[in-house]
Amino acid sequence: CETCSKEEAKYRCPRCMKYSCSLLCVKKHKLALSCNGVRDKTAFVSVNEFTDLHLLSDYRFLEDVGRTADAAARHCIVHSPATKRLLYCLRNKARGCNIELKTLPVGFTKRRENSTTFNFVENKFYWHLKLVFPHCHAEYTLKGVPDDKTLADILKPYIDPVESDPVVCQRLKIYTASPQSDVQILMKIENRNRNSIRYNELDASRSLLDNLKGKVIIEYPTLFVVLKTLKNDMVVLGQAGGEPAESLGSENSSLSSVEEGEIRDSS
């Protein structure tokens, strides 16, 4: 057992391939690694390891994608005038703030999750926001985040040594133990090739709205919180070793890579 290292393993997690001896150890490993226990249907398999079972799995995966896409196309909400007006309003208001907001068809995971709204009385967005802490393999979803709130205030309940929740603080202790100057907030640049993923660094002292200006957002923002002293594979534009900022590419390019990933998620 890779959790307790005491008993003989009886189970193997379909997701992360960790061995466990009991239901208790299974639950512990899921909590420690944020593992959902569901097999990753899109995990890479080398040609040498590819078998008939993998071929059958891929065939069933494509069938599931077809069924999901067909069900989404038949969904009554797709043709709802109220839904179309709401999405048009969100995109129009975002455009007025110099933000290119793109929405996905009904049935896509991010479309179902998105709870972003615009308050006409206060004239501001309340964003659906996802925070990713890659060094701890943790993700948190926030709803109704006002666009005038600074990123530093958004992160306080998670990485501030004093104001953070004790349970969250324990899970993210590598962040809370690090100086605030070491914390870096990144946002993935959309509309790039899969083999050329790049990130923009955001300013924690500025508001969420200011940080989103001039950027392309697919449904809602996803922020990656990393530590500068720890090695990671995220290439940040404008820094040493990264590409120049002018290589972002056209904001009107195809969303095929994003849609492909979302179709896989929605299955």
N, C-alpha and C positions, 0 to 999 in steps of 0.2 A: 504494500500500500504506500503510495507516494504522499499521503497526507499524515498518517500516524507512524509509518515505518515500523509497525509492530506485527500486524496480522498479514496473512496471505491475501493477495489481491483477488477479488472475485468479479469486479466490474471494471469496464474501461469506458471513459467518457467519449461519446461520439464526436464531441466538439474539439477538445484539446488533447485527447488521447491519454489523459492521466489515469493511473490505476488506483482503485479504491477497494476497501474491504467491506464496507458497510454503508447503509443509508446515511448515517451520521457523518462519515468521512466524505461522502458524495456532496452533502450539503455544505460541509466546511470548505471543500475545494471550490465549489461554485461561488461561495461568498468571498473567498480569498482572491480568486482570479477573475471575479465578475463574469463567470462562465454561465451561459444559459443551458448548456447540455444538449443543444440542438446541432446536429451535424451540419457543417458548412458545405452546401451543395456546390459552391463555386470555388472551393479550395484547389490550389494548383496540384496537379498530378503529373509527374514526369512520364515521358513516353515509355521508359523501361518498366515503370510500375503500372501502366495502364492495362486494365483487364476488361473482360466482358461485363463484369459487374459495374465498372465505372462507365462503360458505354451505355448500359441499361439505365444507370442513374442519370446520365446526361439526357437521355431520351425522355425520361419521365420529367426531368426538370423543364425541358422545353415544352412538354405537354402542359405542365402546370402554368408556365408563363402564358401559353396560348389561352388557357381557360381564364386566368386572371385578367388578361387584357380584354377578352370578350365580355367578361362580367362587368368590367369597368365601363366599357363602351355602352352597355345596356342599362347602366345605373341611371335612375330617374334624376338624380342630382345633376348629372352631366348636362342635361337639357333644361335645367331650371333657370329661368331668367333672373331670379333673385341672386343665385350663385354667380352667374356671369357678371351681373352688375357689381357685386361685392368685390370680385377679383379685379375687375376693371378699375374700380375705385382705389383699391390698394396699390395697384401698379401705377395709376396716375398720380396719386399722392406721393409715392416713392420717387417717381420721376421728377416731381417738383422739388424734392430734397436732393436731387442729383444722385439718386440710387436707382440702379436698374434691377428691378425685382421681377424675377421670372417664376411662373407657376407651372406645376406639372399636372397632367391629367388625373382625374379621379381614379383611385385604385393604386396610385403610387404611394409608397410609405410616407414620404415627406409631406405629400398633399393631405393625407389622412391625419398626420400628427399636427400640422401647422395650426396654431391658435392665434396668430397675429391679427390684431385689430387696429383700427384707426379711430380715435376719439375726435369727432368734429367740434365739440365744445371746447376742448383743451387744445385742439389742433396739433396732436402729436400721436405717434405710434406707440402701441403696447406690443412689444415683440415676443414671439416664441423664440427662445434662445437655448442652445445646447452648449454646455461646457464639457470639454474633454481634457482629462488629465492623463496623458499617455504614460508618464513614469509610474503611475499607480494603477493603470488600466481601469480608470474610473470615468464614468460619464454621468452628468446631471442635466436634467431638463428643467428650464425655468419658463413660466408662463406669465404674461402680462408685465414684462419688463419695460418701464417707460424709457423713451428714447433720450431723455435728458439726464439719465442716470449715468454717472461715470463708471468706467470699467473697474476701477479700484473699489468702488462701493459695491459693485455686483459681485466681486470676488471675496469681499470681506467675510461673508458667512462660511466660506470654504477654506481659505488659507490664512486668515488672520489669526495669530496665536491667541489673541484675547477674545475676539468677537465671534469666532467660528464655533459651530456646533461641535460638542465633544466627540460624538460618534464620527462625524465627517472629518474632524481634525485628526483623529487617530488613523483613519484610513489614508488621509493625505499628509501624514506627518513629515514626509520628505519635503513637502512644500512649506509647511508651517515652520519647519526647523531652518529653512533657508532664508537669507535676507531678502527683503522685498525688491532690492535692486537686481537680484538674480532672476526674478520672475519675468518671463517674456510671454506676451499674448500674441498668438498668430492666427491668421485667417486664410484659408485656402483660396487661391485665385481660380475662379471658374473659367470654363471655356478653354482649357489647355489639354493637350494630349496626355494620355494616361502615363506615358513614359517621361513626362516633363512636368511633374507636379511641383508647384511653387507656392510660397506663402508670403503674405504681407504682414509686417509687424505693426501692431496697433499701439496706440498711446493710452496707457492706463489712466492718466490724469484727465483725459478728455471724455466727453460724453459718448454714449453708444452711437448716437446719430452722427456726430462729427467723424467718428471712426468708420462709419459705413458709407459716407459720401464718396462718390466716384468709384464705387465698387459694384460688382455684379453679385446678386444673391439669388440662390435657388431656394425658393420657399421661405427659409428663415436662416439667420446666421448661425454658424457653428464656430466656436472659438476654441483654439487649442492652447492650453496653458502649459508651458514648458519651462525648464530651468536651463539657463545658459551654460552652467558648469557641467551638465550631464550631456553626453553625446546623444544626438538624435539625427535622423536622416532627413529632417525638414530643411529644405533649401529656401532661405529668406532672400527676397529680392532687395537689392541695394546694399547688401553686406558683402564682405570679402568671401569670394568663392561662389557668390550667387550671380544671377543674370542681371543686367541693367534693367531699371524700372520700365524703360520704354519698350521692352520685349513682351509686354503683357498680351499683345495680340488684340484682334478686334473683339469688341464686346458682343457683336452680332453674329459670332460664329456659331456653329452647330452645337446642340446640346446632346449629341448622340451618346457620348461617353457617360454623361450624367444620367440620361434616361436609361441606358443599359444597366447601370448599377442599381437604379431605383426599381427597374423591372425585376431584377434578381431579388432585391429586398422584399418586394411586395409578394413574391411567390412563397 
